[in-house]
Amino acid sequence: MKEREGQEEIFSQILRAGRRTYFFDVRGTKAGDYYLTITESKKFTHDDGTFHYQKHKIYLYKEDFTEFTELLREATDFIINEKGEEVISERHQKDFKKEEVAADNKEKTSDYTEISFDDI
């Protein structure tokens, strides 16, 4: 138990973003210092309805905070400046084409007159 005390969460924040969840956890070292873990958890659903989570974790230590923060800011600023704030990645989701095709079919069929077989 003593060993786990040195690594327990001291501060935690959660960002839920669709299928992804990001965890920002401050943990303590055995020496009594702090470090940050950033965990991305992504939910995957199988065809049978069961699901699993895939997790990726980054350990970030104090000596890297300043440079990490600067590079993260530069990268995010670059993306916003180049591509704007509109999210376009939704186009690549599995069901995006289905909705698009359904909308296209609805538009195309609206050009036709509906008839009944009783009319023939």
N, C-alpha and C positions, 0 to 999 in steps of 0.2 A: 504494500500500500504506500509506503514511503516513496518508492520509485515513481509511482503514478502521480503523487502530489506535485512533484517538480514539473509535470507536464500537463496539469489540468488547465482548463480554460479559465482565463482571468477576465476576459472581455470578449464578447461575441456579437456580431451583427450578421443579418441574413438579407440577401437580395434575391427575391423570387422573380424570375424572368422567363415566363412561358414554361417550356419543358426543362429549363435549366434553373438551378438554384446555386447561388454563390454564398459561401460562408467565409467570413473574415474573423478569424479567431486569434486572440493574443494568448500565448502560452508562456509558461515559465520554464527556464532551464534549471538544471540541477544547481548551477552556480548562483541562481537567484536573479538572472537577467531575463528579459522578455524577447520574444520573437513573434513574427506574424505568420500564420498559415492562411493561404487563400485556397479554398477548395471549390471546384466546379463539380456539381453533381447533375447528371443528365439522365432523365427517365426514358427508358425504352420499353415499348409495349410489344409483346409477341402476338402472333396471329391468334393464339388461343386465349388471349385476354390477360395472361400473366405478364409481369413486368420485372425489370431489373434496373438498377442504377449503375451508371458508369461514373467513376470519380477520378478527378485529376487534382493533384495537390502541389502547391508551390510553397516552399519555406523561404521566408524573407527575413533577414537579420538586420539589425539596426545599422550596421556599417554600410548597408546597401540602400537604405531608405531614400536618401537624397537623390542619388543617380537614378534609381528605379522610378521614383516619382517624376523626375524631369523627363526621362525617356518615355514613360507612359503618357505624360501630358503632350509631348511632341508628337507621338504617334496618333493619339486621339484627335489632336488639333489638325494634323495632316488629313486624316480621314474626313473630318467635318468640312474642312476647306476644299477638298477635292470632290467630295460626293454629296455634301449637304447632310442634313439631319434626317431626311426621309429614309425609312427602312424599306429596302427593296428585296431583301433576302427571303421574304415570305413567298416569293414566286417559285422558290425551289422546294417548297414543302410538298409532300406526297399528294395531298388533296387539292393543291392549287389548280392544277390543270382540269380536274374534274369540275370544279366550280366554274372555271373559265369556259369549258366546253358546254356545260349546262346553260350558261348565260348566252353563249353563241347560238346554241340550238333554239333557245327561246326566241331570240331575235329573228332567226331565219324563218321559224315556223309562223311568226306573227304576220308574215307577208302573204300567207295563204288564207283562203276562205275555208271555214269549217263547214263540212257538209255531213249529212247523215245518210246512211244507206237507205233509209226510208224515202229520201228525196229522189233516189235514182229509179 
